[in-house]
Amino acid sequence: MLSARNRFKGRIKEVRLGQVMAEVIIAVGDLEVVSLISRTSAERMGLKVGDEAAAVVKATEVMVEKG
């Protein structure tokens, strides 16, 4: 359970996998939210273009939640 109040539901527009990190772009209405997460986390969540996901914002961090 995440303890963040700001959850923006949308669809994954792009996932760019690097050596260590992954850049995940979530389309939320007319806006895009970009998050950098570990490549391992992106792979474990099975993130792919078109998936429904949420950008969860707490302080200065953006976390990604799926499901």
Steps between C-alpha positions, in 0.01 A plus 500: 500500500640837399455799729485773235196719444561599138421218259465577128349215300592465134659275240864424440611684187864394498751290696869562431725240660857597580778297659384578856200734477175511305319813386124451511268752334135491607237693304251656742239680293684766300804480727795265524664396826857372474653281767844344535488165678741209514506272198444208735178657633370570149572142396343352816183703443497396135444859389419537134348756265121514529483368857278686744720640775508783750764759577508526877655825619638552850722799576751527214481135395279331243425132550322275253215271603340239278180314573 
